Each structure stands twice: as C-alpha cells, then as structure tokens.
Amino acid sequence: MKFAPLVNGRTYSWSDITVNILGNPVSGITAVSYEDKQEMENVYGAGEQPVARGYGKIEATGSITLLVDEVEALMNASESGRLQEIPEFDIVVAYETSQGEIKTHTLKNCKFKSNKREMKTGDMKMESALELLISHIEWK
C-alpha cells in the first residue's frame, strides 16, 4: 500500500499552546483538559426506529495541572489563600495552526474545586492537578 505524502504540514503540539489564567500567561502548566457534553437521546414513536431526537443540557468540565510554584502564586489572588475562594475567572487556551491562524478556546466563569498536593519519592518536580468548575466553553 502506498501512502500519500505529507499533506497537512505540521500538526498541533503542546509547544503551540498558550494558557492564560486571571489574565496572565502561565508557563508552569503541564496539562490542560476540557470538554463539553450535551445530553441527547433518541425519541421513539410508532415502529422500532427513532422518530426524533431530544436534546438537554450542555455540561462543561475540565482540569489543569500546574507546577506548585504556579499554584502558590495563584493563591495570592485570594484573601484567605484558598484557591476555591478566587472569584470566577476565564481561562483562555490559544494555539497556532500550521497556517499561522490563532485558535482560541475560552473556559468561562471558572472556579477551582480543590487545592491538592501529591508527591512521591523520585519526583523531580511538584505538580498539582486541579479540577475546574466551568459554566461553558466558547469554541472560537
């Protein structure tokens, strides 16, 4: 079987991503994950095949993993030092396509649901995986 040559050029990679939290670019981020899901189901009437579809709520979820230095800096945005008490904020994830176009996804009205530390022997860095509460995602 013969495969076509490289057609699309360069693909997206981690080095193309810029993440802004509280209006500042974050360099100590090691992972970001986000999605939205919509409830939907087939609606049945006469016969054995669906006759329509019903659609429900859209739920956005996500998390970020930060180096602990970044987490400690973010904690300064809260009077008590608790991440969970930082007022709602947007997280902007931007990356450049191979054609030079900037794609932007905005996680709206985020809140940190936890402030966690976890380390083990042999770790060369301290990271914190933080679950987010997100109202919705703008997929621009």
MIGU-382679 format. One record per atom (N, C-alpha, C): residue in three letters; x, y, z. Coordinates in steps of 0.02 Angstrom, whole numbers, plus 32768, in hexadecimal, padded with zeros to 4 digits. Example, Ala and Ser with C-alpha at 12.3 -4.5 7.8 and 13.67 -1.06 7.14 Angstrom:
BEGIN
Ala82947EE48186Ala82677F1F8186Ala82947F5B8186Ser82827F908162Ser82AC7FCB8165Ser82858002818A
// end
This chain:
BEGIN
Met802A7FC58000Met800080008000Met802D803E8000Lys801D806D7FD7Lys804380AB7FD2Lys801D80E37FF4Phe803F81088020Phe801F813E8044Phe802D81818023Ala7FFF81AF802AAla800881F2800EAla803E82178035Pro806082458016Pro8093826C8039Pro8072829A806CLeu809B82B98094Leu808382E880C7Leu8058831D80A5Val8019832180B9Val7FE9834D8099Val7FDB838A80C4Asn7FD083808103Asn7FB983B6812FAsn7FF183DD8151Gly802F83CC8145Gly806583F08166Gly806C83DC81AEArg807B840B81D8Arg808783FF821FArg804583F98244Thr804283CC8275Thr800583C3829DThr800D83E982DFTyr7FD783EF8304Tyr7FD884128344Tyr800583EC8375Ser8027841283A0Ser805083F383D3Ser804E841D8413Trp806484008449Trp80648422848ATrp808984648487Ser80BE84678460Ser80E584A5845DSer80C084DE843BAsp808884D08419Asp8061850483F8Asp802E85258427Ile802485098463Ile7FEE8520848FIle8006855784BEThr7FDC858984C5Thr7FE485BC84F9Thr7FA685BC8523Val7FAE85BA8566Val7F7585B98593Val7F7985F785BFAsn7F42861D85C2Asn7F3E865885ECAsn7F0C864C8624Ile7F2286588662Ile7EF78652869CIle7EF9869486C1Leu7EC086AF86D3Leu7EBB86EF86F3Leu7EDF872586CCGly7EDC871F8689Gly7EF88750865DGly7F43874C8652Asn7F648719866EAsn7FAC87128667Asn7FBF86D08646Pro7FF186D18619Pro8008869285FCPro802986678632Val801B86278631Val803485F98663Val806985CC8642Ser80A685D1865BSer80DB85A7863ESer80E385658663Gly80CC856286A1Gly80D3852586C9Gly809884F786C3Ile807B84F18688Ile804384C3867DIle805D84858659Thr804A844A8671Thr8061840C8652Thr802A83E58630Ala7FEB83F8863EAla7FB283D6861DAla7F7484018622Val7F4A83FC85EFVal7F09841C85EFVal7ED883ED85CDSer7E9D83E885E8Ser7E6A83BB85CDSer7E2783DE85D5Tyr7DFE83DE85A0Tyr7DBC83FB85A5Tyr7D9083DE856FGlu7D4F83DD857DGlu7D1E83C3854DGlu7CD983DC8560Asp7CAC83DA852FAsp7C6683E28540Asp7C4083A88522Lys7C0D83948547Lys7BE2835C8532Lys7B9A83748535Gln7B73835D8505Gln7B2C836E8505Gln7B04832F850DGlu7AD283338539Glu7AA482FB8540Glu7A7B82F78500Met7A7482BB84E5Met7A4A82B084ABMet7A33826884A9Glu79F8825E848FGlu79DD821A848AGlu79AE8215844FAsn79A881D98436Asn797781CB8402Asn793281CA8421Val790181E283FBVal78BB81E28410Val789781B083E3Tyr787481818403Tyr7852814C83DETyr7807815983DCGly77EA814883A4Gly77A1814B839BGly778B8109837EAla7764810B834AAla774E80CF8329Ala778980AC8308Gly778B806A830AGly77C0804482EAGly77FC803C8318Glu7830802082FBGlu786B80118325Glu78A68040831AGln789E807182EFGln78D380A282E3Gln78C180E58303Pro78F4810C8316Pro78E4814E8333Pro78C1817B8300Val789481A5831BVal787081D482EFVal7889821B82F9Ala78B18226832DAla78CC8269833BAla79048262836DArg79218299837FArg7954829B83B4Arg794382D283E5Gly795182C58425Gly794882F78459Gly798C830D8472Tyr7992834D8481Tyr79D2836A8497Tyr79CA838C84DAGly79FA83818505Gly79F9839E8548Gly7A3283CD8555Lys7A4683D08594Lys7A78840185A9Lys7ABE83F1858DIle7AE68425858AIle7B2C841F8577Ile7B55842885B6Glu7B8183F985C4Glu7BAB83FC8600Glu7BF4840185ECAla7C1784338607Ala7C5E843C85FAAla7C8684248637Thr7CBC84008629Thr7CE883E8865FThr7D3183F48649Gly7D5E83F5867AGly7DA483FD8668Gly7DD183FB86A5Ser7E1283FA8696Ser7E4483FB86CBSer7E85841786AEIle7EAF842E86DAIle7EF2844486C7Ile7F23842686F8Thr7F5F841A86E1Thr7F958404870CThr7FCB8439870ALeu7FDC84538745Leu800C8489874ALeu804684748776Leu808084918769Leu80B8848A8798Leu80A384AF87D7Val80B984968810Val80A384B18850Val80B684FB8857Asp80ED85118838Asp81008558883AAsp80C78583881FGlu80A8856C87E7Glu8070859087C9Glu8033859087F7Val802685578817Val7FED85528845Val7FF78583887FGlu80328585889BGlu804085B288D2Glu803785FB88BDAla804B860D8880Ala804286518867Ala7FF88660885ELeu7FD086308845Leu7F88863A883DLeu7F6686448881Met7F7F862288B3Met7F60862888F6Met7F63866F8910Asn7F92869888F7Asn7F9686DD890BAsn7F5A870688F3Ala7F3486ED88C3Ala7EF8871088AAAla7EBD870888D9Ser7EC586E2890ESer7E9086D7893FSer7EA586F48982Glu7E78871789A3Glu7E88873489E5Glu7E9A86FF8A17Ser7E7986C68A14Ser7E8586908A45Ser7EBD86618A2FGly7ED0866689EFGly7F02863789D4Gly7EE385F889B7Arg7EA185F089BCArg7E8085B589A0Arg7E7085C28957Leu7E858593892DLeu7E76859988E5Leu7E2B859B88D9Gln7E0585768901Gln7DBD857288F7Gln7D9A85B58903Glu7DBB85E48923Glu7D9C86258932Glu7DAE865B8900Ile7DD5864A88CCIle7DE3867A8897Ile7DA386848870Pro7D8F86C38864Pro7D5186CF883EPro7D5686B087F8Glu7D1C86A687D9Glu7D1886888796Glu7D4886AB8766Phe7D688682873BPhe7D98869C870BPhe7D94867286CCAsp7DAE868D8696Asp7DB186688657Asp7DF7864C864EIle7DFB8613862DIle7E3B85F68618Ile7E3985F585CCVal7E6B861385AEVal7E7086178565Val7EA785E9854EVal7E9585B98523Val7EC5858B8504Val7ECB859F84BBAla7F0785B184A5Ala7F1185C68460Ala7F4A859E8442Tyr7F43858E8402Tyr7F79856B83DFTyr7F7985808396Glu7FB285798378Glu7FBB858E8333Glu7FB585528305Thr7F8E855982D0Thr7F888524829EThr7FC685258271Ser7FCD84F18248Ser800584EE821ASer8001852581E5Gln7FC6854281DBGln7FBE857981ACGln7FC785BD81CCGly7FDA85BE820CGly7FE785FD822FGly7FAA861D824EGlu7F7185FC824BGlu7F3486158269Glu7F33860582B4Ile7F1C863382DDIle7F1786278325Ile7ED1860E8336Lys7ECD85D48355Lys7E8E85B7836DLys7E8A85C683B8Thr7E4F85DA83CFThr7E4685EB8415Thr7E0985C78431His7E1285A8846AHis7DDB85898490His7DDA85AC84D4Thr7DA085C384E9Thr7D9B85E58529Thr7D6F85BD8559Leu7D8C85A98591Leu7D67858785C6Leu7D4A85BE85F2Lys7D0985C585F2Lys7CE885FE8611Lys7CD585F1865AAsn7CDC86268682Asn7CC5862886C8Asn7CE085ED86F0Cys7D2185E386EDCys7D4185AA870FCys7D4885B6875ALys7D458580877ELys7D55857E87C6Lys7D7F854087D2Phe7DAF854687FFPhe7DD5850B8813Phe7DAB84E48846Lys7DA684A2883CLys7D7E84798869Lys7DA9845C88A1Ser7DEB84608899Ser7E17844188CBSer7E5A846688CCAsn7E82845788FEAsn7EC6846F8903Asn7EEF8434891ELys7F0D840F88F2Lys7F2983CD8903Lys7F7583CD88F8Arg7F9783A98923Arg7FDE839B891BArg7FE883508920Glu8012833588F5Glu802182EE88F8Glu806882E488DEMet809182C78908Met80D782BB88F6Met80EB8274890BLys811E825B88E8Lys8138821988FBLys8183821888EFThr81A281E7890BThr81EA81E18904Thr81FF81DD88BBGly823481FE88AAGly824C81FD8866Gly82318235883AAsp81FE82598853Asp81E38290882BAsp821882C68821Met821C82DE87E4Met824D831387D4Met822A835787D1Lys81E8835787D7Lys81C2839687D8Lys8184838A8801Met816783C1881BMet812883BD8841Met80F283D98815Glu80BF83B18806Glu808683C487DEGlu804783BE8807Ser801483E487F2Ser7FD383DF8812Ser7F9E83DC87DCAla7F7683A687DCAla7F3F839F87ADAla7F0183BE87CDLeu7EE483F087ABLeu7EAD841687C7Leu7E6F840F879CGlu7E3983F687BBGlu7DFA83F08797Glu7DD884348795Leu7DB88443875CLeu7D9784838752Leu7D4C847C874FLeu7D2984AF8767Leu7CE184B7875BLeu7CDC84EC8725Ile7CBD84DB86EDIle7CBA850786B2Ile7C718511869ESer7C5D854F8691Ser7C178559867CSer7C0D85438635His7C3A85558607His7C34854085C1His7C77854F859EIle7C7C85368562Ile7CB9853E853AIle7CA7856284F9Glu7CCC859684EAGlu7CC685B884AAGlu7CFA859B847BTrp7CE485788448Trp7D1085548419Trp7D1D858183DCLys7D3E85B983E4Lys7D4A85E783ADLys7D8985D28389
// end
